[in-house]
Amino acid sequence: MNDFAQSIAAALSLVAGRDPELLGIVGLSLRVSLSASVLALVIGAPLGGWLAISKFRGRQAVIVLANACLGLPPVVVGLGLYLLLSRSGPLGFAGLLFTPTAMIVAQVILATPIVVALVHRPATLLWAEYADLVRIDGLSRLRSLALLSSLGRASLLTAFLAAFGRAIAEVGAIIIVGGNISGYTRTMTTAIALETSKGDLALGLGLGLILLALSVGVSTIAFLLGRAFTR
C-alpha cells in the first residue's frame, strides 16, 4: 500500500511539475490523435451521408463492410501498414515507417469506420424525412449532403469525439508503425506500456491520469454539446 501511495504521489508530482518528458508525450499524442480524428471525419462523414442518400447495387454490402470494420483488430491494422511501409513494401519509398505520419494513418484507418457508422444512421433518418423536399427543390447530391450535415451537426460532433476517443486510446497499431521512439513517436498509451514494463510507475501513472482526464473530458463535452444541439 505504501509503494502504491508513493507511486501516486510521484505521478501527481510529475503532472503538477509539468515534467518536460511528460508534456512532450502528451503534446505528440494530442497532435497525432486530433489530426487523425479530423481526417477520419473528413473522409467518413461524406461517405456516411452518401450511403444514406444513394441507391446502387452493392450498397448494403458496403454498409455491412463499414460496420464490420468497427471491429478491426488494431494489431492487424498495424501489421498491414508495417508491411506496406517497410523498405521492402510497395510504399517503402515514402519513408513513413516509424514516423508520426504512419501513426496518423493507422489511427485514421481505425477511426473512419466509427465516423461512417455514427453519421450514416442519423443521416438515413434525416433523408427519410427531407428526401421529398430535396427532390422538389432539385438539390444536387453535393447540396443534399451539405443539408444533411447542417441538420445533423450533433451526429457529426458525436462522430468526431468518438473518433478522437478511439485514436487517443490506441496502442497496438501505433506501436508497430511508430516504433515508440523517445521524443519522436512515443505517445501516452505506448509510454504507459513501456514504463509499466520497466517498473517506472510514476511516469506511467502520470500519463494514465492525464489520459483518463481526457477521456472524461471528451465524454462530458459530447454530453453537454449533444444536449445543446437537441434544445
C-alpha positions in Angstrom: 0.0 0.0 0.0 2.9 2.3 0.8 4.5 1.7 -2.5 1.2 2.4 -4.3 0.8 5.7 -2.4 4.3 6.7 -3.2 3.8 6.0 -6.9 0.6 8.0 -7.0 2.4 10.9 -5.2 5.2 10.8 -7.7 2.8 10.7 -10.6 0.9 13.7 -9.3 4.3 15.5 -8.7 5.2 14.9 -12.4 1.9 16.2 -13.6 1.9 19.2 -11.3 5.5 20.0 -12.1 4.9 19.9 -15.8 7.7 17.4 -16.4 9.2 18.1 -19.9 9.2 14.5 -21.0 5.6 14.0 -19.9 4.5 17.2 -21.7 6.2 16.2 -24.8 4.5 12.8 -24.9 1.1 14.4 -24.2 1.6 17.0 -26.9 2.5 14.4 -29.5 -0.4 12.3 -28.6 -2.8 15.2 -29.0 -1.3 16.3 -32.3 -1.5 12.8 -33.8 -4.9 11.9 -32.5 -6.5 15.2 -33.4 -5.1 15.1 -36.9 -6.3 11.5 -37.3 -9.8 12.5 -36.0 -10.1 15.4 -38.3 -9.1 13.3 -41.3 -11.4 10.5 -40.2 -14.3 13.0 -40.1 -13.4 14.5 -43.5 -13.3 11.0 -45.1 -16.0 9.2 -43.1 -18.8 11.9 -42.8 -19.3 12.4 -46.6 -19.2 8.6 -47.0 -21.8 8.0 -44.3 -24.0 10.7 -45.8 -23.5 9.4 -49.3 -24.6 5.9 -48.2 -27.7 7.4 -46.7 -28.9 9.2 -49.8 -27.6 6.9 -52.6 -29.1 3.8 -54.1 -26.8 1.5 -56.0 -26.1 -2.2 -56.4 -23.9 -3.4 -53.6 -24.9 -0.5 -51.2 -26.0 -2.9 -48.5 -22.7 -4.8 -48.7 -20.8 -1.6 -48.4 -22.8 -0.7 -45.3 -22.2 -4.1 -43.8 -18.5 -3.8 -44.5 -18.3 -0.4 -42.9 -19.9 -1.7 -39.8 -17.7 -4.8 -39.8 -14.7 -2.6 -39.8 -15.7 -1.2 -36.4 -14.1 -4.3 -35.0 -10.8 -4.1 -36.9 -8.1 -5.5 -34.7 -5.5 -2.7 -34.2 -2.5 -5.0 -34.3 -3.7 -6.4 -37.6 -4.0 -2.9 -39.0 -0.6 -2.1 -37.6 0.9 -5.2 -39.2 -0.7 -4.5 -42.6 0.6 -0.9 -42.6 4.1 -2.1 -41.5 4.2 -4.4 -44.5 3.1 -1.6 -46.8 5.5 1.0 -45.4 8.6 -1.2 -44.7 11.6 -0.8 -47.1 10.6 -4.0 -49.0 6.9 -2.9 -49.1 5.1 -1.2 -52.0 5.1 2.2 -50.1 8.6 1.8 -48.6 10.0 4.5 -50.9 8.0 7.1 -48.9 10.0 6.6 -45.7 6.9 6.9 -43.5 7.6 3.9 -41.2 8.4 4.8 -37.6 7.1 8.4 -38.1 4.1 10.3 -36.6 2.6 10.3 -40.1 2.4 6.5 -40.1 0.7 6.7 -36.7 -1.8 9.1 -38.0 -2.6 6.8 -41.0 -3.1 3.9 -38.6 -5.5 5.9 -36.4 -7.4 7.2 -39.5 -8.0 3.6 -40.6 -9.3 2.6 -37.2 -11.4 5.8 -36.6 -13.0 6.2 -40.0 -15.5 3.3 -39.8 -16.7 4.8 -36.5 -17.4 8.1 -38.2 -19.2 6.3 -41.1 -21.4 4.3 -38.8 -22.3 7.2 -36.5 -23.1 9.5 -39.4 -24.9 7.0 -41.6 -27.7 6.1 -39.2 -28.8 9.7 -38.4 -28.4 10.8 -42.0 -30.7 7.9 -43.1 -33.4 9.1 -40.7 -33.0 12.7 -41.8 -33.1 11.7 -45.5 -36.3 9.8 -44.9 -37.8 13.0 -43.5 -36.4 15.5 -46.0 -35.9 13.5 -49.2 -39.2 14.6 -50.9 -38.4 18.3 -50.1 -34.9 17.9 -51.5 -36.3 16.4 -54.7 -38.9 19.2 -55.1 -36.2 21.8 -54.7 -34.0 20.0 -57.2 -30.9 19.9 -54.9 -27.8 18.2 -56.2 -26.1 15.3 -54.3 -23.5 17.7 -53.0 -26.0 20.2 -51.8 -28.1 17.4 -50.3 -25.0 16.2 -48.3 -24.4 19.8 -47.2 -28.1 20.0 -46.0 -27.8 16.7 -44.1 -24.5 17.9 -42.5 -26.2 21.1 -41.3 -29.2 19.3 -39.9 -27.1 16.5 -38.4 -24.5 18.7 -36.6 -24.9 16.7 -33.4 -24.1 13.4 -35.1 -21.0 15.0 -36.7 -19.8 16.2 -33.3 -20.5 12.8 -31.8 -18.7 11.1 -34.6 -15.6 13.3 -34.2 -15.4 12.9 -30.4 -15.9 9.1 -30.8 -13.1 9.0 -33.4 -10.8 11.1 -31.1 -11.6 8.7 -28.2 -10.7 5.7 -30.4 -7.5 7.4 -31.6 -6.2 8.7 -28.3 -6.5 5.3 -26.6 -4.9 3.3 -29.4 -1.7 1.4 -28.7 -1.5 -1.8 -30.8 -1.3 -0.3 -34.3 0.8 2.8 -33.5 3.4 0.9 -31.5 4.0 -1.3 -34.6 4.2 1.5 -37.2 5.6 4.2 -34.8 8.2 2.3 -33.0 7.7 4.1 -29.7 10.8 6.2 -30.3 11.5 8.6 -27.4 10.9 12.2 -28.3 9.6 11.4 -31.7 6.8 8.7 -31.8 6.2 8.0 -28.1 2.5 8.6 -27.2 0.7 8.3 -23.9 -0.5 4.8 -24.5 2.8 3.4 -25.8 4.7 5.2 -23.0 2.4 3.8 -20.3 3.0 0.2 -21.7 6.8 0.8 -21.8 7.2 2.5 -18.4 5.0 -0.1 -16.7 7.1 -2.9 -18.1 10.2 -1.1 -16.9 8.8 -0.7 -13.4 8.7 3.2 -13.7 5.2 3.5 -12.3 5.4 7.3 -11.7 5.5 8.3 -15.3 3.1 5.6 -16.4 0.6 6.7 -13.7 1.0 10.3 -14.5 0.2 9.7 -18.2 -2.6 7.4 -17.2 -4.2 10.2 -15.1 -4.0 12.6 -18.0 -5.4 10.1 -20.4 -8.3 9.4 -18.0 -8.9 13.1 -17.6 -9.0 13.5 -21.4 -11.5 10.6 -21.8 -13.8 12.0 -19.1 -13.4 15.5 -20.7 -14.3 14.2 -24.1 -17.4 12.4 -22.8 -18.5 15.4 -20.8 -18.1 17.7 -23.8 -20.0 15.3 -26.0 -22.9 15.1 -23.5 -23.1 18.8 -22.9 -23.0 19.8 -26.6 -25.4 17.0 -27.5 -27.9 18.5 -25.1 -27.3 21.9 -26.5 -28.0 20.7 -30.1 -31.2 19.0 -29.1 -32.7 22.0 -27.4 
